[in-house]
Structures are given as C-alpha cells and as structure tokens.
Amino acid sequence: MMTTATESETIHTIDIRKDVFIAASPEASFEALLEELGPGSRMPDGTPFPMTIEPWPGGRWYRDRGNAGGHKFGHLWGHVQVIKAPVLLELTGPMPMSYPAVNHVQYRLAAEGKGTRLSLVHRAMGLIPAEHAGGMPEGWEHGLKMIKELAERRAKR
C-alpha cells in the first residue's frame, strides 16, 4: 500500500544567517553568549527562560523544569558539538522542536576593530511546520540583541 505525504509530513529545511557587531572584546562577548544561552535567557517580552549549558564538548543545553510528584521535567535542546572559547560554539540537537528534526547552530566570534563580530548560522531539516520556521529568524535576532546588550553592559564596567 502506498500513501501520499501531507504537508506536515514533508521534510523542510531552514538556513538562517545573521550577524551583529558588539562593542566588547571576543572574551566578553563569548561570556555573554554563554549567559544568554544559559541562566540569563529571556523571552522577547522579558519573561525569564533560564536554560543550562554545559560549556564542554558533549555538554548538554537544556531547560530544567524541576520536579513534580517525584518526576523530573525538562527539555533537551541540544549538545555542544564544538567549543573553542572565545571564537566558536556549535550546538546540535532538537532545539525547540518537538517533532522529527535535526538542527545545527554555529556562533562564530571574530575581533573587528574595537569590538567583535558575532555571526550565527542555524541550519535545520525535518518535519518543520511553516509557522514555526517563520518565527525562527525573529527569535535568533532577539537572542543576538540580548548577547550584544549583555556584553556591552559588561564592557562598560
């Protein structure tokens, strides 16, 4: 028996590329990156969205939702694939996708003048709904803005 795939069963891809200039050193920018991916993460409306990132190869990137009724709750977003502080961080895993998909996110930091150029590449493939894919660029833009603000605030101290 042969069946026809519906739109929700079709494999889609994502390829997002963004960069931002940060008026701070690569070291301060990398620290801000880890803070934003970890305990300092916030939603666009300012709501805290604390995550945990273990900054070593194979380290987990996850959201711990605590315990309830003796059971642990949480969401694995990915693993650290490559870390070369303060110039490179690569993550791989399901990210915020609770459906069949694979993701790879690369943060590359390079000294530029008196600051740092932070470049992000997010590539994904899987059964990605169009409405979810459509919101991804805005989400990454928010994250880069938060990293920039955090690094520049720290650099002024």
BAFI-138402 format. One record per residue: residue in one letter; x, y, z of N, C-alpha, C in turn. Coordinates in steps of 0.1 Angstrom, whole numbers, padded with zeros to 4 digits. Each point is the difference from the previous one (the first is absolute). Example, Ala and Ser with C-alpha at 12.3 -4.5 7.8 and 13.67 -1.06 7.14 Angstrom:
<sites>
<res: A	nc1: 0132	nc2: -0057	nc3: 0078	cac1: -0009	cac2: 0012	cac3: 0000	cc1: 0009	cc2: 0012	cc3: 0000>
<res: S	nc1: -0004	nc2: 0011	nc3: -0007	cac1: 0009	cac2: 0011	cac3: 0000	cc1: -0008	cc2: 0011	cc3: 0008>
</sites>
This chain:
<sites>
<res: M	nc1: 0008	nc2: -0012	nc3: 0000	cac1: -0008	cac2: 0012	cac3: 0000	cc1: 0009	cc2: 0012	cc3: 0000>
<res: M	nc1: -0003	nc2: 0010	nc3: -0008	cac1: 0007	cac2: 0012	cac3: -0001	cc1: -0008	cc2: 0012	cc3: 0005>
<res: T	nc1: 0006	nc2: 0009	nc3: 0007	cac1: -0007	cac2: 0011	cac3: 0005	cc1: 0007	cc2: 0013	cc3: -0005>
<res: T	nc1: -0007	nc2: 0011	nc3: 0000	cac1: 0005	cac2: 0013	cac3: -0004	cc1: 0003	cc2: 0008	cc3: 0012>
<res: A	nc1: 0011	nc2: 0006	nc3: 0000	cac1: 0004	cac2: 0009	cac3: 0012	cc1: -0008	cc2: 0013	cc3: 0000>
<res: T	nc1: -0004	nc2: 0004	nc3: 0012	cac1: -0007	cac2: 0013	cac3: 0001	cc1: 0010	cc2: 0010	cc3: 0002>
<res: E	nc1: -0004	nc2: 0013	nc3: 0000	cac1: 0010	cac2: 0011	cac3: 0002	cc1: 0007	cc2: -0002	cc3: 0013>
<res: S	nc1: -0007	nc2: -0004	nc3: 0011	cac1: 0006	cac2: -0002	cac3: 0013	cc1: 0010	cc2: -0011	cc3: 0000>
<res: E	nc1: 0000	nc2: -0009	nc3: -0010	cac1: 0009	cac2: -0011	cac3: 0000	cc1: 0011	cc2: 0002	cc3: -0010>
<res: T	nc1: 0001	nc2: 0012	nc3: -0006	cac1: 0011	cac2: 0003	cac3: -0009	cc1: 0012	cc2: 0006	cc3: 0007>
<res: I	nc1: 0011	nc2: -0005	nc3: -0004	cac1: 0013	cac2: 0006	cac3: 0006	cc1: 0002	cc2: 0014	cc3: -0006>
<res: H	nc1: 0003	nc2: 0009	nc3: 0010	cac1: 0003	cac2: 0014	cac3: -0003	cc1: 0014	cc2: 0003	cc3: 0005>
<res: T	nc1: 0006	nc2: 0010	nc3: -0005	cac1: 0013	cac2: 0005	cac3: 0005	cc1: -0001	cc2: 0014	cc3: 0004>
<res: I	nc1: 0009	nc2: 0004	nc3: 0009	cac1: 0002	cac2: 0014	cac3: 0005	cc1: 0015	cc2: 0003	cc3: -0002>
<res: D	nc1: 0003	nc2: 0012	nc3: -0005	cac1: 0013	cac2: 0005	cac3: -0001	cc1: 0000	cc2: 0015	cc3: 0004>
<res: I	nc1: 0003	nc2: 0003	nc3: 0012	cac1: 0000	cac2: 0014	cac3: 0005	cc1: 0014	cc2: 0004	cc3: 0003>
<res: R	nc1: 0003	nc2: 0012	nc3: -0005	cac1: 0014	cac2: 0006	cac3: 0002	cc1: -0002	cc2: 0014	cc3: 0005>
<res: K	nc1: 0006	nc2: 0003	nc3: 0011	cac1: -0001	cac2: 0014	cac3: 0006	cc1: 0013	cc2: 0003	cc3: 0006>
<res: D	nc1: 0003	nc2: 0013	nc3: 0001	cac1: 0012	cac2: 0005	cac3: 0008	cc1: -0003	cc2: 0013	cc3: 0006>
<res: V	nc1: 0008	nc2: 0003	nc3: 0010	cac1: -0001	cac2: 0013	cac3: 0007	cc1: 0014	cc2: 0004	cc3: 0005>
<res: F	nc1: 0002	nc2: 0013	nc3: 0000	cac1: 0012	cac2: 0006	cac3: 0005	cc1: -0002	cc2: 0003	cc3: 0015>
<res: I	nc1: 0009	nc2: -0004	nc3: 0008	cac1: -0001	cac2: 0002	cac3: 0015	cc1: 0012	cc2: 0008	cc3: 0004>
<res: A	nc1: -0002	nc2: 0011	nc3: 0007	cac1: 0011	cac2: 0009	cac3: 0005	cc1: 0005	cc2: -0006	cc3: 0013>
<res: A	nc1: 0006	nc2: -0012	nc3: -0001	cac1: 0007	cac2: -0006	cac3: 0011	cc1: 0009	cc2: -0010	cc3: -0006>
<res: S	nc1: 0009	nc2: -0005	nc3: 0008	cac1: 0010	cac2: -0010	cac3: -0004	cc1: -0006	cc2: -0013	cc3: -0003>
<res: P	nc1: 0007	nc2: -0009	nc3: -0008	cac1: -0005	cac2: -0013	cac3: -0002	cc1: -0002	cc2: -0008	cc3: 0013>
<res: E	nc1: 0009	nc2: 0002	nc3: 0009	cac1: -0002	cac2: -0007	cac3: 0013	cc1: -0013	cc2: 0004	cc3: 0007>
<res: A	nc1: -0002	nc2: 0013	nc3: 0001	cac1: -0013	cac2: 0005	cac3: 0007	cc1: -0012	cc2: -0004	cc3: -0008>
<res: S	nc1: 0001	nc2: 0000	nc3: -0013	cac1: -0011	cac2: -0004	cac3: -0009	cc1: -0003	cc2: -0015	cc3: 0002>
<res: F	nc1: 0010	nc2: -0008	nc3: 0001	cac1: -0002	cac2: -0015	cac3: 0002	cc1: -0006	cc2: -0003	cc3: 0013>
<res: E	nc1: 0004	nc2: 0008	nc3: 0011	cac1: -0006	cac2: -0002	cac3: 0013	cc1: -0015	cc2: 0004	cc3: -0001>
<res: A	nc1: -0003	nc2: 0011	nc3: -0007	cac1: -0014	cac2: 0004	cac3: -0002	cc1: -0008	cc2: -0011	cc3: -0007>
<res: L	nc1: 0006	nc2: -0006	nc3: -0010	cac1: -0006	cac2: -0010	cac3: -0008	cc1: -0004	cc2: -0012	cc3: 0009>
<res: L	nc1: 0009	nc2: -0004	nc3: 0008	cac1: -0003	cac2: -0011	cac3: 0010	cc1: -0011	cc2: 0004	cc3: 0010>
<res: E	nc1: 0000	nc2: 0012	nc3: 0004	cac1: -0010	cac2: 0005	cac3: 0010	cc1: -0014	cc2: 0000	cc3: -0007>
<res: E	nc1: 0000	nc2: 0005	nc3: -0013	cac1: -0013	cac2: 0000	cac3: -0007	cc1: -0005	cc2: -0014	cc3: -0003>
<res: L	nc1: 0009	nc2: -0009	nc3: -0003	cac1: -0005	cac2: -0014	cac3: -0003	cc1: -0002	cc2: -0007	cc3: 0013>
<res: G	nc1: 0004	nc2: 0005	nc3: 0011	cac1: -0002	cac2: -0006	cac3: 0013	cc1: -0010	cc2: 0007	cc3: 0009>
<res: P	nc1: 0005	nc2: 0003	nc3: 0013	cac1: -0009	cac2: 0005	cac3: 0010	cc1: -0006	cc2: 0014	cc3: -0003>
<res: G	nc1: 0006	nc2: 0008	nc3: -0009	cac1: -0005	cac2: 0013	cac3: -0003	cc1: -0009	cc2: 0001	cc3: -0011>
<res: S	nc1: -0004	nc2: -0011	nc3: -0006	cac1: -0009	cac2: 0000	cac3: -0012	cc1: -0014	cc2: 0006	cc3: 0004>
<res: R	nc1: -0005	nc2: 0008	nc3: -0009	cac1: -0013	cac2: 0006	cac3: 0002	cc1: -0008	cc2: 0000	cc3: -0013>
<res: M	nc1: -0013	nc2: -0001	nc3: 0001	cac1: -0009	cac2: 0001	cac3: -0011	cc1: -0001	cc2: 0014	cc3: -0005>
<res: P	nc1: -0004	nc2: 0002	nc3: -0013	cac1: -0001	cac2: 0014	cac3: -0005	cc1: -0008	cc2: 0010	cc3: 0009>
<res: D	nc1: -0010	nc2: -0005	nc3: 0008	cac1: -0008	cac2: 0008	cac3: 0009	cc1: 0007	cc2: 0002	cc3: 0013>
<res: G	nc1: 0012	nc2: -0005	nc3: 0002	cac1: 0008	cac2: 0002	cac3: 0012	cc1: -0002	cc2: -0011	cc3: 0010>
<res: T	nc1: -0009	nc2: -0010	nc3: -0002	cac1: -0002	cac2: -0011	cac3: 0009	cc1: 0013	cc2: -0008	cc3: 0001>
<res: P	nc1: 0005	nc2: -0003	nc3: 0012	cac1: 0011	cac2: -0009	cac3: 0001	cc1: -0002	cc2: -0014	cc3: -0006>
<res: F	nc1: 0009	nc2: -0005	nc3: -0007	cac1: 0000	cac2: -0013	cac3: -0007	cc1: 0013	cc2: -0007	cc3: 0003>
<res: P	nc1: 0003	nc2: -0002	nc3: 0013	cac1: 0013	cac2: -0006	cac3: 0004	cc1: 0003	cc2: -0013	cc3: -0006>
<res: M	nc1: 0012	nc2: -0002	nc3: -0005	cac1: 0005	cac2: -0012	cac3: -0006	cc1: 0013	cc2: -0004	cc3: 0007>
<res: T	nc1: 0005	nc2: -0011	nc3: -0003	cac1: 0013	cac2: -0005	cac3: 0005	cc1: 0008	cc2: -0004	cc3: -0012>
<res: I	nc1: 0012	nc2: 0005	nc3: -0001	cac1: 0009	cac2: -0004	cac3: -0010	cc1: 0013	cc2: -0005	cc3: 0006>
<res: E	nc1: 0004	nc2: -0012	nc3: -0003	cac1: 0013	cac2: -0005	cac3: 0005	cc1: 0011	cc2: 0002	cc3: -0010>
<res: P	nc1: 0009	nc2: 0010	nc3: 0002	cac1: 0009	cac2: 0005	cac3: -0010	cc1: 0012	cc2: -0009	cc3: -0002>
<res: W	nc1: -0003	nc2: -0012	nc3: -0005	cac1: 0011	cac2: -0009	cac3: -0004	cc1: -0005	cc2: -0010	cc3: -0011>
<res: P	nc1: 0009	nc2: -0006	nc3: -0007	cac1: -0005	cac2: -0009	cac3: -0011	cc1: -0009	cc2: -0011	cc3: 0006>
<res: G	nc1: -0012	nc2: -0001	nc3: -0006	cac1: -0010	cac2: -0010	cac3: 0004	cc1: -0009	cc2: 0006	cc3: 0011>
<res: G	nc1: 0003	nc2: 0012	nc3: 0005	cac1: -0008	cac2: 0006	cac3: 0011	cc1: -0014	cc2: 0002	cc3: -0005>
<res: R	nc1: -0009	nc2: -0001	nc3: 0010	cac1: -0014	cac2: 0001	cac3: -0004	cc1: -0005	cc2: 0015	cc3: 0000>
<res: W	nc1: -0010	nc2: 0003	nc3: -0008	cac1: -0006	cac2: 0013	cac3: 0001	cc1: -0015	cc2: -0004	cc3: 0002>
<res: Y	nc1: -0005	nc2: 0004	nc3: 0011	cac1: -0014	cac2: -0004	cac3: 0004	cc1: -0007	cc2: 0009	cc3: 0009>
<res: R	nc1: -0013	nc2: -0002	nc3: 0001	cac1: -0008	cac2: 0008	cac3: 0009	cc1: -0005	cc2: -0010	cc3: 0011>
<res: D	nc1: 0003	nc2: 0003	nc3: 0012	cac1: -0004	cac2: -0008	cac3: 0011	cc1: -0013	cc2: 0006	cc3: 0006>
<res: R	nc1: -0010	nc2: -0008	nc3: -0001	cac1: -0013	cac2: 0005	cac3: 0005	cc1: -0003	cc2: -0004	cc3: 0014>
<res: G	nc1: 0010	nc2: -0007	nc3: 0007	cac1: -0002	cac2: -0004	cac3: 0014	cc1: -0007	cc2: -0013	cc3: 0001>
<res: N	nc1: -0005	nc2: -0002	nc3: 0012	cac1: -0007	cac2: -0013	cac3: 0004	cc1: -0014	cc2: 0002	cc3: 0004>
<res: A	nc1: -0008	nc2: -0009	nc3: -0003	cac1: -0014	cac2: 0000	cac3: 0004	cc1: -0005	cc2: -0014	cc3: 0002>
<res: G	nc1: -0005	nc2: -0003	nc3: 0012	cac1: -0005	cac2: -0013	cac3: 0003	cc1: 0011	cc2: -0011	cc3: -0001>
<res: G	nc1: 0013	nc2: 0004	nc3: 0003	cac1: 0011	cac2: -0010	cac3: -0001	cc1: 0005	cc2: -0002	cc3: -0014>
<res: H	nc1: -0005	nc2: 0007	nc3: -0009	cac1: 0005	cac2: -0001	cac3: -0014	cc1: 0007	cc2: 0012	cc3: -0005>
<res: K	nc1: 0011	nc2: -0001	nc3: -0007	cac1: 0008	cac2: 0010	cac3: -0006	cc1: -0006	cc2: 0005	cc3: -0013>
<res: F	nc1: 0000	nc2: 0013	nc3: -0002	cac1: -0006	cac2: 0006	cac3: -0012	cc1: 0011	cc2: 0009	cc3: -0007>
<res: G	nc1: 0000	nc2: 0000	nc3: -0013	cac1: 0010	cac2: 0009	cac3: -0007	cc1: 0000	cc2: -0003	cc3: -0015>
<res: H	nc1: 0009	nc2: 0007	nc3: -0007	cac1: 0000	cac2: -0001	cac3: -0014	cc1: 0015	cc2: 0001	cc3: -0005>
<res: L	nc1: 0005	nc2: -0010	nc3: -0006	cac1: 0013	cac2: 0000	cac3: -0006	cc1: 0000	cc2: 0008	cc3: -0013>
<res: W	nc1: 0008	nc2: 0010	nc3: -0001	cac1: 0000	cac2: 0008	cac3: -0012	cc1: 0012	cc2: -0004	cc3: -0009>
<res: G	nc1: 0011	nc2: -0005	nc3: 0006	cac1: 0011	cac2: -0005	cac3: -0008	cc1: 0012	cc2: -0003	cc3: 0008>
<res: H	nc1: 0011	nc2: -0002	nc3: -0007	cac1: 0013	cac2: -0002	cac3: 0006	cc1: 0010	cc2: 0009	cc3: -0007>
<res: V	nc1: 0011	nc2: 0003	nc3: 0008	cac1: 0011	cac2: 0007	cac3: -0005	cc1: 0008	cc2: -0009	cc3: -0009>
<res: Q	nc1: 0001	nc2: 0004	nc3: -0013	cac1: 0007	cac2: -0008	cac3: -0010	cc1: 0015	cc2: 0004	cc3: 0000>
<res: V	nc1: 0002	nc2: 0014	nc3: 0000	cac1: 0013	cac2: 0006	cac3: -0001	cc1: 0000	cc2: 0012	cc3: 0009>
<res: I	nc1: 0011	nc2: 0001	nc3: 0008	cac1: 0002	cac2: 0012	cac3: 0008	cc1: 0014	cc2: 0004	cc3: -0001>
<res: K	nc1: 0003	nc2: 0012	nc3: -0004	cac1: 0014	cac2: 0006	cac3: -0001	cc1: -0001	cc2: 0014	cc3: 0005>
<res: A	nc1: -0002	nc2: 0001	nc3: 0013	cac1: -0001	cac2: 0014	cac3: 0006	cc1: 0012	cc2: 0008	cc3: -0003>
<res: P	nc1: -0001	nc2: 0012	nc3: -0004	cac1: -0013	cac2: 0008	cac3: -0001	cc1: -0004	cc2: 0002	cc3: -0015>
<res: V	nc1: 0003	nc2: -0009	nc3: -0009	cac1: -0002	cac2: 0002	cac3: -0014	cc1: -0011	cc2: -0009	cc3: -0006>
<res: L	nc1: -0004	nc2: -0011	nc3: 0006	cac1: -0009	cac2: -0009	cac3: -0007	cc1: -0008	cc2: -0008	cc3: 0010>
<res: L	nc1: -0013	nc2: -0001	nc3: -0002	cac1: -0009	cac2: -0009	cac3: 0007	cc1: -0010	cc2: -0006	cc3: -0010>
<res: E	nc1: -0001	nc2: -0013	nc3: -0001	cac1: -0009	cac2: -0007	cac3: -0008	cc1: -0009	cc2: -0009	cc3: 0008>
<res: L	nc1: -0013	nc2: 0000	nc3: -0002	cac1: -0010	cac2: -0008	cac3: 0007	cc1: -0007	cc2: -0008	cc3: -0010>
<res: T	nc1: -0004	nc2: -0012	nc3: 0004	cac1: -0008	cac2: -0009	cac3: -0009	cc1: -0010	cc2: -0007	cc3: 0008>
<res: G	nc1: -0012	nc2: -0002	nc3: -0005	cac1: -0011	cac2: -0007	cac3: 0007	cc1: -0013	cc2: 0005	cc3: -0005>
<res: P	nc1: -0011	nc2: -0004	nc3: 0008	cac1: -0013	cac2: 0003	cac3: -0004	cc1: -0004	cc2: 0015	cc3: 0002>
<res: M	nc1: 0008	nc2: 0008	nc3: 0008	cac1: -0003	cac2: 0014	cac3: 0003	cc1: -0014	cc2: 0001	cc3: 0005>
<res: P	nc1: -0008	nc2: 0010	nc3: -0004	cac1: -0014	cac2: 0001	cac3: 0005	cc1: -0010	cc2: -0008	cc3: -0007>
<res: M	nc1: 0004	nc2: -0010	nc3: -0007	cac1: -0009	cac2: -0008	cac3: -0009	cc1: -0004	cc2: -0013	cc3: 0006>
<res: S	nc1: -0012	nc2: -0002	nc3: 0002	cac1: -0005	cac2: -0013	cac3: 0006	cc1: -0007	cc2: -0008	cc3: -0011>
<res: Y	nc1: 0008	nc2: -0002	nc3: -0011	cac1: -0005	cac2: -0008	cac3: -0011	cc1: 0013	cc2: -0005	cc3: -0007>
<res: P	nc1: -0001	nc2: -0009	nc3: -0009	cac1: 0013	cac2: -0005	cac3: -0006	cc1: 0007	cc2: 0011	cc3: -0008>
<res: A	nc1: 0012	nc2: 0004	nc3: 0005	cac1: 0008	cac2: 0010	cac3: -0006	cc1: 0014	cc2: 0000	cc3: 0006>
<res: V	nc1: 0009	nc2: 0004	nc3: -0008	cac1: 0014	cac2: 0002	cac3: 0005	cc1: 0005	cc2: 0014	cc3: -0003>
<res: N	nc1: 0007	nc2: 0005	nc3: 0010	cac1: 0005	cac2: 0014	cac3: -0001	cc1: 0015	cc2: 0001	cc3: 0002>
<res: H	nc1: 0006	nc2: 0010	nc3: -0006	cac1: 0014	cac2: 0004	cac3: 0003	cc1: 0000	cc2: 0015	cc3: 0001>
<res: V	nc1: 0006	nc2: 0005	nc3: 0011	cac1: 0001	cac2: 0014	cac3: 0002	cc1: 0015	cc2: 0003	cc3: 0002>
<res: Q	nc1: 0005	nc2: 0010	nc3: -0007	cac1: 0014	cac2: 0004	cac3: 0001	cc1: 0000	cc2: 0015	cc3: 0004>
<res: Y	nc1: 0008	nc2: 0003	nc3: 0010	cac1: 0003	cac2: 0013	cac3: 0004	cc1: 0015	cc2: 0002	cc3: -0002>
<res: R	nc1: 0003	nc2: 0010	nc3: -0009	cac1: 0015	cac2: 0002	cac3: -0002	cc1: 0002	cc2: 0015	cc3: 0004>
<res: L	nc1: 0011	nc2: 0002	nc3: 0007	cac1: 0003	cac2: 0013	cac3: 0005	cc1: 0014	cc2: 0004	cc3: -0005>
<res: A	nc1: 0001	nc2: 0012	nc3: -0005	cac1: 0013	cac2: 0005	cac3: -0006	cc1: 0002	cc2: 0014	cc3: 0005>
<res: A	nc1: 0013	nc2: 0003	nc3: 0004	cac1: 0003	cac2: 0014	cac3: 0003	cc1: -0001	cc2: 0008	cc3: -0012>
<res: E	nc1: -0006	nc2: 0012	nc3: 0002	cac1: -0002	cac2: 0009	cac3: -0011	cc1: 0001	cc2: 0014	cc3: 0006>
<res: G	nc1: 0011	nc2: 0007	nc3: -0004	cac1: 0002	cac2: 0014	cac3: 0005	cc1: 0001	cc2: -0001	cc3: 0015>
<res: K	nc1: -0009	nc2: 0008	nc3: 0007	cac1: 0000	cac2: 0000	cac3: 0015	cc1: -0011	cc2: -0008	cc3: 0005>
<res: G	nc1: -0004	nc2: -0010	nc3: -0007	cac1: -0011	cac2: -0008	cac3: 0005	cc1: 0001	cc2: -0014	cc3: -0006>
<res: T	nc1: -0012	nc2: -0006	nc3: -0002	cac1: -0001	cac2: -0014	cac3: -0004	cc1: -0012	cc2: -0001	cc3: -0010>
<res: R	nc1: 0003	nc2: -0008	nc3: -0011	cac1: -0011	cac2: -0003	cac3: -0009	cc1: -0005	cc2: -0014	cc3: 0004>
<res: L	nc1: -0012	nc2: -0001	nc3: 0004	cac1: -0006	cac2: -0013	cac3: 0004	cc1: -0009	cc2: -0005	cc3: -0012>
<res: S	nc1: 0003	nc2: -0011	nc3: -0006	cac1: -0008	cac2: -0005	cac3: -0011	cc1: -0007	cc2: -0013	cc3: 0005>
<res: L	nc1: -0012	nc2: -0001	nc3: -0004	cac1: -0008	cac2: -0012	cac3: 0003	cc1: -0005	cc2: -0007	cc3: -0013>
<res: V	nc1: 0001	nc2: -0013	nc3: 0000	cac1: -0006	cac2: -0008	cac3: -0011	cc1: -0008	cc2: -0011	cc3: 0006>
<res: H	nc1: -0013	nc2: -0001	nc3: -0004	cac1: -0009	cac2: -0010	cac3: 0005	cc1: -0005	cc2: -0008	cc3: -0012>
<res: R	nc1: 0003	nc2: -0013	nc3: 0000	cac1: -0004	cac2: -0008	cac3: -0011	cc1: -0008	cc2: -0012	cc3: 0007>
<res: A	nc1: -0012	nc2: -0003	nc3: -0007	cac1: -0008	cac2: -0011	cac3: 0006	cc1: -0007	cc2: -0007	cc3: -0012>
<res: M	nc1: -0004	nc2: -0012	nc3: 0003	cac1: -0009	cac2: -0007	cac3: -0009	cc1: -0008	cc2: -0010	cc3: 0007>
<res: G	nc1: -0012	nc2: -0001	nc3: -0005	cac1: -0010	cac2: -0009	cac3: 0007	cc1: -0014	cc2: 0003	cc3: -0003>
<res: L	nc1: -0009	nc2: -0005	nc3: 0007	cac1: -0014	cac2: 0002	cac3: -0002	cc1: -0004	cc2: 0013	cc3: 0007>
<res: I	nc1: 0005	nc2: 0011	nc3: -0005	cac1: 0000	cac2: 0014	cac3: 0006	cc1: -0013	cc2: 0007	cc3: -0005>
<res: P	nc1: -0009	nc2: 0003	nc3: 0009	cac1: -0012	cac2: 0007	cac3: -0004	cc1: 0004	cc2: 0015	cc3: -0005>
<res: A	nc1: -0007	nc2: 0004	nc3: -0011	cac1: 0003	cac2: 0014	cac3: -0005	cc1: -0001	cc2: 0011	cc3: 0010>
<res: E	nc1: -0010	nc2: -0001	nc3: 0009	cac1: -0001	cac2: 0011	cac3: 0010	cc1: 0011	cc2: 0000	cc3: 0010>
<res: H	nc1: 0006	nc2: -0012	nc3: 0003	cac1: 0011	cac2: -0001	cac3: 0009	cc1: 0013	cc2: 0006	cc3: -0007>
<res: A	nc1: 0002	nc2: -0004	nc3: -0012	cac1: 0012	cac2: 0004	cac3: -0008	cc1: -0001	cc2: 0015	cc3: -0002>
<res: G	nc1: -0012	nc2: 0006	nc3: -0002	cac1: -0002	cac2: 0014	cac3: -0002	cc1: 0004	cc2: 0009	cc3: 0012>
<res: G	nc1: -0001	nc2: -0006	nc3: 0012	cac1: 0004	cac2: 0008	cac3: 0012	cc1: 0014	cc2: -0001	cc3: 0004>
<res: M	nc1: 0007	nc2: -0009	nc3: -0006	cac1: 0014	cac2: -0002	cac3: 0004	cc1: 0010	cc2: 0012	cc3: -0002>
<res: P	nc1: -0001	nc2: 0006	nc3: -0012	cac1: 0009	cac2: 0012	cac3: -0002	cc1: -0002	cc2: 0011	cc3: 0011>
<res: E	nc1: -0012	nc2: 0002	nc3: 0004	cac1: -0003	cac2: 0010	cac3: 0010	cc1: 0006	cc2: -0004	cc3: 0014>
<res: G	nc1: -0002	nc2: -0013	nc3: 0002	cac1: 0006	cac2: -0006	cac3: 0013	cc1: 0015	cc2: 0002	cc3: 0001>
<res: W	nc1: 0007	nc2: -0004	nc3: -0011	cac1: 0015	cac2: 0002	cac3: 0000	cc1: 0004	cc2: 0014	cc3: 0001>
<res: E	nc1: -0008	nc2: 0009	nc3: -0007	cac1: 0003	cac2: 0015	cac3: 0001	cc1: -0001	cc2: 0004	cc3: 0015>
<res: H	nc1: -0010	nc2: -0004	nc3: 0007	cac1: -0002	cac2: 0003	cac3: 0014	cc1: 0012	cc2: -0005	cc3: 0008>
<res: G	nc1: 0005	nc2: -0012	nc3: -0002	cac1: 0011	cac2: -0006	cac3: 0007	cc1: 0013	cc2: 0008	cc3: -0002>
<res: L	nc1: 0002	nc2: 0004	nc3: -0013	cac1: 0012	cac2: 0008	cac3: -0003	cc1: 0000	cc2: 0013	cc3: 0006>
<res: K	nc1: -0012	nc2: 0007	nc3: 0001	cac1: -0002	cac2: 0013	cac3: 0006	cc1: 0003	cc2: -0002	cc3: 0015>
<res: M	nc1: -0004	nc2: -0010	nc3: 0006	cac1: 0002	cac2: -0002	cac3: 0015	cc1: 0015	cc2: -0002	cc3: 0003>
<res: I	nc1: 0007	nc2: -0008	nc3: -0009	cac1: 0014	cac2: -0002	cac3: 0002	cc1: 0008	cc2: 0013	cc3: -0001>
<res: K	nc1: -0004	nc2: 0008	nc3: -0011	cac1: 0007	cac2: 0013	cac3: -0002	cc1: -0002	cc2: 0009	cc3: 0012>
<res: E	nc1: -0012	nc2: 0001	nc3: 0005	cac1: -0003	cac2: 0009	cac3: 0012	cc1: 0007	cc2: -0005	cc3: 0012>
<res: L	nc1: 0000	nc2: -0013	nc3: 0003	cac1: 0007	cac2: -0005	cac3: 0011	cc1: 0015	cc2: 0002	cc3: -0001>
<res: A	nc1: 0006	nc2: -0003	nc3: -0011	cac1: 0015	cac2: 0002	cac3: -0002	cc1: 0004	cc2: 0015	cc3: 0001>
<res: E	nc1: -0008	nc2: 0009	nc3: -0006	cac1: 0004	cac2: 0014	cac3: 0000	cc1: -0002	cc2: 0006	cc3: 0014>
<res: R	nc1: -0010	nc2: -0005	nc3: 0007	cac1: -0002	cac2: 0005	cac3: 0014	cc1: 0012	cc2: -0004	cc3: 0009>
<res: R	nc1: 0004	nc2: -0013	nc3: -0002	cac1: 0011	cac2: -0005	cac3: 0008	cc1: 0013	cc2: 0008	cc3: -0004>
<res: A	nc1: 0002	nc2: 0003	nc3: -0013	cac1: 0012	cac2: 0007	cac3: -0005	cc1: 0001	cc2: 0014	cc3: 0006>
<res: K	nc1: -0011	nc2: 0006	nc3: 0003	cac1: 0000	cac2: 0014	cac3: 0005	cc1: 0004	cc2: 0000	cc3: 0015>
<res: R	nc1: 0000	nc2: -0011	nc3: 0007	cac1: 0003	cac2: 0000	cac3: 0014	cc1: 0015	cc2: 0001	cc3: 0002>
</sites>
